[in-house]
Amino acid sequence: MAGAVMWQGWINAMFSALLKQALAPRLN
């Protein structure tokens, strides 16, 4: 199950980065 946890964390990190990229122009 360790692989599933790592996969979840990777998806979470990618989603977080995309979200920040999408919101950055609006915050400036």
C-alpha positions in Angstrom: 0.0 0.0 0.0 3.0 2.3 0.3 2.9 2.8 -3.5 -0.7 4.0 -3.3 0.2 6.5 -0.6 3.1 7.9 -2.7 0.8 8.1 -5.7 -1.8 10.0 -3.7 0.9 12.4 -2.4 2.3 12.9 -6.0 -1.2 13.7 -7.3 -1.8 16.1 -4.4 1.4 17.9 -5.1 0.7 18.2 -8.8 -2.8 19.5 -8.1 -1.5 22.0 -5.6 1.0 23.3 -8.0 -1.6 23.6 -10.8 -4.0 25.4 -8.4 -1.3 27.9 -7.4 -0.4 28.5 -11.0 -4.1 29.1 -11.9 -4.6 31.4 -8.9 -1.3 33.4 -9.1 -2.5 35.8 -11.8 -5.6 36.7 -9.9 -3.7 37.3 -6.7 -1.3 39.8 -8.3 
